[in-house]
């Protein structure tokens, strides 16, 4: 992986403008059937871009017939998307109780989450978790599956981050500073951290991952180069990048 300067462990290239830079390893993530297919078209053009495909909780709760729709959506993931050789994880998937206000919306999210965890097991892929105000619930469900997982844009409690990392989880750091984020970065081993931009929704571009790396370096008392290299290695190892690029 010496050709890469750093890795953006989570972005949305289908919504980012501009040409990809060759020195960045990009992990782009779908969140709906349509965005999965759009991201597939992007990664097929670049050797330094890989894909996570999944249905996010915010998308799942829009569809009362989500269980029926999942048949078509998961067939696309396990079929054409997986056959591309660019699929490295199922995601982003999870639970988001910030947006789910009713029991029905939470149920639809739960149905979609469980189904896609099963898909990940069948495909022997890790999962990328979107969780907001539901981190503990996500971890409780994940205990029932033998899956490696990445907590994307983690904003939960430090003790929850430590619990995730003590099992099969890694924590992804976005370019946003907070007291809680500073605490879990300090307490977690560097090997359990990756950096992301979540562009264009948090960072404007994938290059804003460098702000995440800078934050990790400052809190850990490291040179930025060391943080860039280790978070790159962590990303490569988690997604098994050598098998697809």
N, C-alpha and C positions, 0 to 999 in steps of 0.2 A: 504493500500500500504506500510505498514511498513516493508515488506520483501525486498523492493528495496532500494538501496543506492542512485541511480539517474536514470534518463531516458535519453536515446538517442532518440530524437524526429525525427531523420531522418538519416538513413544509408541504405546501400545496402548489406544485408547479403548474397545474392546469390554470391557476388564477394569478400566476406571477408573469410579469412581462419580461421580455429580453431573452438573450441567448445564454445558455448555461456556460459557466466558466470551467475550464478543464481541470483546475487544481482543487475543486470542491467535490466531495462525495455527497450526492444528494439522495435522501430517502423521502420520496414524495408519497403522500397519503391520500387515499380516497375516503369519502364519508357517505357516499350515496352510489347507487348503480351508475348514474350518469357520470359522476366525477371519477369513479373507478375506471371507466372506459376512456375518459379524457386523459387521465394520467397514464394509462397504458400507451396511448398514442405518443405522449411526450417521452416516456422512458425508452421507447423503441428507437428513438432518434439519437440517444446518447448512451455511451458505454459507462459513464460515471453517474448514472441515475438508476435507482431501483424503486420498486413499488410496493406499498402496502395497500391492500384492497379490503374494504369492509363497509358496513352500514353503521353510522354513528347513532347514538341514542336520540339525538335531536331529530334525525331523519326517521328513525323507527317509529317514534310516537306520532308522526303525522299520518300513519297508515293503519286504519283499523283492521285491514286484512294483511298485516305485515307477515304473518306466518305463511300465507299463500304466496305473497310476492317473494319471500325469501327463497323459495324453490328456484325461481328464475334467476334471482340475483346471485345465489350461491352456485348455481350451475355455471354462470358466467365466470365466477372467480375460479372454480375448480377446473373449468374447461379452458377457454381461450386465454384467460389472464394467466393462469398457472402454466399453460403450455408455452407462453412467451419466453419463459426462462428468466423473467425479470421480477417475479413475485417473491418477496422475502419475508412477508408477515401478513397476518390478517389484522386489519385495523384501518381507521380507528373505530373501536367498538367499546361498549361499556355502559355506564349509567350516568345520567345527568339530572339530578333532582333540583337543580337550580331552575331548569326550564320545565320539568315535569311537575305539574301542579295537582293533577288528579291521580287517583288510584289507577284509572284506566291507562293513562299515559305512562305511568311507572310500570304497569304490567306489560305494555307493548315493548318498552325498552328492555325489560327483563327477558321476554320471549326471544327477542332478537339477539341479545347478548349470549344467552345460553346456546342458541342454535349455532352462532358463529364460533363459539369456543369448541363446539363439537366439530365444526368444519376445520378449525385449526389443528385439532388432534388428528383428523383423518389425513390432512395434508402434511403433517409433521412440521408445522410452522409455528414460530412464536407469535404473540399477539401484542398489539399496541393499544393501550387502554386510555380512553377518554373518560375521566371521572370528575365530576364536580358536585360537591356536597353529598358524595356517595362513595367516598374512598374505602371506608370500612366495609360497606356492603359488597363492593367489587372484590376486595381481598377475600371475603368470606366465600364468595362464589368460586373464585379462582382456586381455592384450596381443594375443590372437588375435581380439578383437572391437573394433569401433569404437563404444564405448559410454562415455558419461559415467557415473561411479560415485561413490557416497558410501560411505566406510568408516564404518559406524555403530558408535558406542561403541568407538572405536578404542583398543586396549590393547597394540598391538605396539611395536616398536622405533622410536625417532625417525627413524632413517635410512629405515625402510620407509614411514613417513608422508610423508617428503620425496620419496621415489621415487613414491608414489602421486600426490601433488600435482603432480609435474613432468609427469605424463601427463594423463589425463582425470579425475583424482580430486579430491574434497574430503574433509575429515576432520570428523567429527561428534564433539563433545565432550560427554560425560555429566557429571553432577554428582558426580564422584569424582576426588579429587586423587591424583597420583602423581608421582614424580620424572620418569619418562619422559614423562608427559603434559605436565608443565610445560615440558620441553625442546622438544617438537615444537611446542607453542603458541608458544613464544618464537621459534622458527626459521621457522615457516611464515608466509607473508603472511596478513594478516587476511582477505583475499578468498577464502582457501582453507579457512576455518573456518565451521562452523555449530554451533548449540547444540541439545542434546536433553535430555529428561528420562529417556527409556526407561521412563516410568511405566507400570504400577506396580511394575516389577521393580527399577529402581535408584532413581529418584526416586519418591516416593509419589504425586505428582500432576504434571501438566504444568507447573504453576507452579514446580516445582523446576528447570526450565530456567534460571530466573534465577540459580541457583547456578553453573551452567555459564558463563553470561554474565559473572557477577562474577569467576570464575576467569580467563576470557580477558582481561577488562579489567585486572585486577591484573597479570597477567604481561606484557601488552602495554603497560602504563603509560597506559591510556586511561580516560576517564570511562565509567561503565557505560552511559550513554545512547548514546555512540558505538558501543560494542560491541553493544548491542541493535539499533541501526539497521543496522549493517553485517551482522550475522549474519542479520537479517531479510531484507535485500536479497540476500544470498548464497543463502538458502533459496528465495526467490521466483525468482531467476534459474535455479538448478539444476533446480527442479521445474516451471518455466514456469507459475507459478500463475495468471497473468493469463488464460491460455487456458481455465481450468476454473472459476474462482470467479465 
